[in-house]
Amino acid sequence: MKKLLIFSAFLFFVFGIASPVFAAKQFQVDTGGTLTTNLKAYYKLEDVNDFYDNAYNLTNTNTATFAAGKINNAVNLVRASTQYLSIANNLGIDGGAISISGWFKIAALPSDPPFVFATQSNATSKVRYQLDYIYSGGIYTMRAIRLPVGGTIKLATYNVTLSTSTWYNFTLWYDGTNLKLFEGATERATVAAADNGVTAAPNIFTLGVDSDISVGTYHDGLEDEVGVWSKALSSTELTDLNNSGSGQTMTDVVATAKRRPPMIIQPQ
């Protein structure tokens, strides 16, 4: 890439050729131009790749497929087939500020155990974050969870019966002090949460199952446009991601040098 940039600059300087000098990523809607700030990974879920910079590509376990989603395709996870996506990495987030935001659509209502949409866990502060949907005592509940492993679990909960025909935009949000659950830009629940864990936890990020994997908390349905940030998203950023319920995605933008007059080299 470095050699390409140097060659492009040479063409521009000597011949006045306007050639691409770098490619960047941007969101379709980004009012303050801040959605890529502290962005760790972004999964469009057309495939398993981290679209932002390919630093945290996922592994597809048990051959999950990709089908029509909120925007273009989404990953289709089948609970009975124990399908999920994962990477043995904490995405550079170690118990501090985090936002996990995405679009989710269930294929059926959960019974037991819950449907886990996403989990991030780290081995240093021994804290696990989880976004899931559970059925208990006759009530369906969306949950944002912060679990200091070996300590006291903190839950921001919202009782709601989701429709199997509707896409929902949920965000797990933590600013270092409070854990919140958002639906779109609407705050649905908040709870104080700040402790670190005391027993071992893995470095892992998953879509469609929790970090223990073996306990069977597989999602049954679709997931699309999932982003992970090492910050608590602002209300403007949450509003932009939801985009009035339409959703949005990340795109490639190629910056091009402005054409200049060619340099004339006189013969000797």
DODRENZA-555721 format. One record per residue (C-alpha): x, y, z. Coordinates in Angstrom, 2 decimals. Each point is the difference from the previous one (the first is absolute). Example, Ala and Ser with C-alpha at 12.3 -4.5 7.8 and 13.67 -1.06 7.14 Angstrom:
// DODRENZA-555721
px;py;pz
12.30;-4.50;7.80 .
1.37;3.44;-0.66 .
END
This chain:
// DODRENZA-555721
px;py;pz
0.00;0.00;0.00 .
2.84;2.41;0.88 .
1.66;-0.59;-3.38 .
-3.34;0.66;-1.73 .
-0.37;3.33;1.78 .
3.53;1.06;-0.97 .
-0.59;-0.99;-3.64 .
-3.32;1.88;-0.07 .
1.66;3.11;1.38 .
2.76;-0.30;-2.64 .
-2.55;-0.19;-2.83 .
-1.81;2.99;1.39 .
3.17;2.11;0.39 .
1.64;-0.80;-3.32 .
-2.90;-0.54;-2.38 .
-2.92;1.73;1.69 .
-1.93;-3.28;0.04 .
-2.81;-0.02;2.56 .
0.20;-3.43;1.55 .
-1.49;-1.45;3.21 .
2.34;0.57;2.92 .
-1.85;-1.75;2.80 .
-3.20;-1.85;0.83 .
-2.02;0.75;3.12 .
-3.10;-1.38;1.66 .
-2.99;2.09;0.93 .
-3.59;-0.44;1.12 .
-2.84;1.03;-2.27 .
-1.36;2.25;2.77 .
2.46;1.56;2.45 .
-1.22;3.40;1.13 .
3.02;0.90;2.09 .
2.56;-2.02;-1.93 .
0.75;-1.99;3.17 .
-1.34;-3.49;-0.64 .
3.40;-1.33;-1.04 .
1.63;1.47;3.13 .
0.84;-2.86;2.39 .
-1.60;-2.48;-2.41 .
1.68;-3.36;0.59 .
-1.83;-2.22;-2.49 .
-2.95;0.21;-2.37 .
-1.77;-3.05;-1.38 .
-2.27;0.63;-2.98 .
-0.63;-3.76;0.12 .
0.03;-0.48;-3.73 .
2.75;-2.38;1.14 .
2.12;-0.56;3.13 .
2.44;2.86;-0.62 .
0.57;3.10;2.09 .
-0.82;2.56;-2.68 .
1.66;2.88;1.87 .
3.60;-1.21;-0.34 .
-0.04;-3.82;-0.08 .
1.75;-0.06;3.39 .
-2.64;-2.17;1.68 .
-1.42;-2.40;-2.58 .
-2.29;-2.66;1.46 .
-0.04;-3.79;-0.28 .
-3.22;-1.61;-1.21 .
-0.83;-3.04;2.14 .
-2.38;-2.64;-1.39 .
-0.45;1.77;-3.33 .
-2.38;2.86;0.68 .
-1.36;1.39;-3.25 .
-0.65;3.56;-1.18 .
-3.48;1.06;-1.07 .
-1.99;3.15;-0.70 .
0.44;2.33;2.97 .
-0.77;3.48;1.24 .
2.46;1.39;-2.58 .
1.10;-2.36;-2.77 .
0.85;-3.35;1.63 .
0.18;-1.06;3.65 .
1.26;-3.07;1.81 .
-2.74;-2.59;0.52 .
0.65;-1.95;3.21 .
-1.91;-3.24;0.61 .
-0.19;-0.99;3.65 .
-0.57;-3.69;-0.71 .
3.22;-0.05;-2.04 .
2.02;1.74;2.76 .
1.25;2.65;-2.39 .
1.95;3.07;1.10 .
2.80;2.38;-0.99 .
2.96;0.74;2.26 .
3.58;1.15;0.44 .
2.32;-0.80;2.92 .
0.73;3.69;0.59 .
-1.47;2.70;2.24 .
0.15;2.57;-2.85 .
2.26;2.18;2.13 .
-2.66;0.69;2.64 .
0.87;-0.95;3.55 .
-2.93;0.57;2.33 .
-0.37;3.72;-0.73 .
-2.29;2.07;-2.18 .
-1.70;-1.97;-2.75 .
-2.93;0.10;-2.40 .
-1.24;-3.03;-1.95 .
-2.70;1.02;-2.45 .
-1.76;-1.92;-2.73 .
-3.20;-1.15;-1.64 .
-1.62;-3.26;1.11 .
-2.97;-2.06;-1.14 .
-1.16;-3.13;1.83 .
-1.28;-3.10;-1.81 .
-2.05;-1.10;3.03 .
-0.53;1.05;3.59 .
2.58;-1.42;2.43 .
-0.73;-2.57;2.69 .
3.11;-1.02;1.93 .
2.89;0.79;-0.18 .
-0.13;3.56;-1.41 .
0.85;1.19;-3.47 .
3.39;1.72;0.20 .
0.51;2.66;-2.66 .
3.57;1.04;0.91 .
2.64;-0.48;2.68 .
3.33;1.69;0.67 .
2.31;-1.37;2.71 .
3.50;0.88;1.17 .
2.58;-1.82;2.06 .
1.68;2.91;1.80 .
-2.83;1.75;1.84 .
-2.01;-3.24;-0.23 .
-3.18;1.71;-1.15 .
-2.57;-1.32;-2.46 .
-2.58;2.05;-1.88 .
-3.04;-1.65;-1.51 .
-3.05;1.03;-2.01 .
-2.74;-2.63;0.10 .
-3.73;-0.81;-0.02 .
-1.44;-2.30;2.67 .
-3.28;-1.62;1.06 .
-0.54;-0.44;3.72 .
-3.10;-0.19;2.19 .
-2.30;0.64;-2.94 .
1.82;3.20;-0.99 .
2.22;0.74;-2.99 .
2.87;2.34;0.81 .
2.76;1.75;-1.94 .
3.15;0.32;2.09 .
3.28;1.89;-0.07 .
2.33;-1.80;2.40 .
3.29;0.89;1.66 .
1.42;-2.95;1.90 .
3.16;0.37;2.09 .
0.80;-3.72;-0.01 .
-0.17;-1.31;3.56 .
-1.77;3.21;1.06 .
-3.52;1.44;-0.16 .
-1.75;0.04;-3.36 .
-1.53;3.31;-1.11 .
-3.00;0.01;-2.33 .
-1.77;2.78;-1.86 .
-3.30;-1.68;-0.91 .
-2.99;0.84;-2.17 .
-3.10;-2.20;-0.06 .
-1.24;-0.30;-3.57 .
-1.48;-2.65;-2.29 .
1.89;0.29;-3.27 .
-1.65;-0.82;-3.31 .
1.50;-2.66;-2.25 .
-0.74;2.21;-3.02 .
1.77;3.15;1.21 .
3.59;1.24;0.04 .
1.08;1.64;3.27 .
2.97;2.28;0.64 .
1.43;-0.61;3.50 .
3.13;1.38;1.62 .
1.90;-1.08;3.09 .
1.55;3.23;1.37 .
2.52;0.50;2.81 .
1.86;3.18;0.94 .
2.12;-1.31;2.86 .
-2.67;0.68;2.62 .
-3.43;-0.89;-1.36 .
-1.23;-2.85;-2.18 .
-2.88;0.84;-2.33 .
-2.21;-1.73;-2.55 .
-1.19;2.03;-2.98 .
-2.58;-0.82;-2.64 .
0.94;2.33;-2.82 .
0.81;3.24;1.81 .
-2.57;-0.67;2.75 .
1.44;-0.95;3.38 .
-1.91;-3.02;1.27 .
1.93;-0.77;3.20 .
3.00;1.06;2.08 .
1.90;-1.40;2.99 .
3.17;1.00;1.85 .
2.89;-2.40;-0.77 .
3.72;0.47;0.58 .
1.68;-3.04;1.64 .
2.67;-2.20;-1.57 .
-0.09;-3.79;0.18 .
2.02;-2.27;2.25 .
0.06;-3.32;-1.87 .
1.21;-0.98;-3.46 .
-1.74;1.19;-3.14 .
0.94;-0.58;-3.65 .
0.92;2.54;-2.64 .
-2.83;-0.48;-2.48 .
-2.64;1.75;-2.09 .
-3.01;-1.92;-1.28 .
-3.14;0.47;-2.03 .
-2.75;-2.52;0.65 .
1.22;-1.68;3.21 .
1.48;0.99;3.34 .
3.68;-0.27;0.89 .
-0.48;-3.39;1.70 .
-1.34;-1.41;-3.29 .
-0.66;-3.46;1.46 .
-3.04;1.09;2.03 .
-2.19;0.20;-3.11 .
-1.03;3.66;-0.10 .
-0.15;0.11;-3.79 .
-1.96;2.68;-1.81 .
-2.74;-1.10;-2.38 .
-0.35;2.68;-2.66 .
1.82;2.71;-1.92 .
2.64;2.57;0.96 .
1.13;2.93;-2.12 .
2.19;3.14;0.10 .
1.66;-0.66;3.37 .
2.58;2.51;1.22 .
2.21;0.04;3.09 .
1.45;3.21;1.46 .
2.31;0.66;2.96 .
-2.22;2.89;1.06 .
-3.55;0.74;1.08 .
-1.80;1.17;-3.14 .
-1.63;3.43;0.13 .
-3.71;0.54;-0.56 .
0.81;1.46;-3.42 .
2.07;-3.06;-0.94 .
-2.77;-2.35;1.16 .
-2.53;2.01;-2.02 .
2.24;-0.17;-3.08 .
0.49;-3.77;0.30 .
-3.74;-0.53;0.27 .
-0.63;2.42;-2.89 .
-3.74;0.35;0.70 .
-0.36;-3.79;0.04 .
1.53;-0.43;-3.45 .
3.45;-0.99;1.26 .
3.20;0.85;-1.80 .
3.32;-1.54;-0.90 .
3.68;0.81;-0.46 .
1.44;0.69;-3.44 .
3.37;0.46;-1.71 .
0.97;3.52;-0.98 .
2.97;0.55;-2.29 .
1.67;3.39;0.32 .
1.49;1.28;-3.25 .
2.74;2.56;-0.44 .
-1.05;3.18;-1.79 .
1.31;0.17;-3.56 .
2.84;2.42;-0.53 .
1.61;1.17;-3.26 .
2.64;-2.47;-1.20 .
3.60;0.80;0.76 .
1.92;0.87;-3.17 .
3.46;-1.45;-0.14 .
2.25;1.91;-2.40 .
2.41;-2.02;-2.13 .
3.72;0.36;0.87 .
END
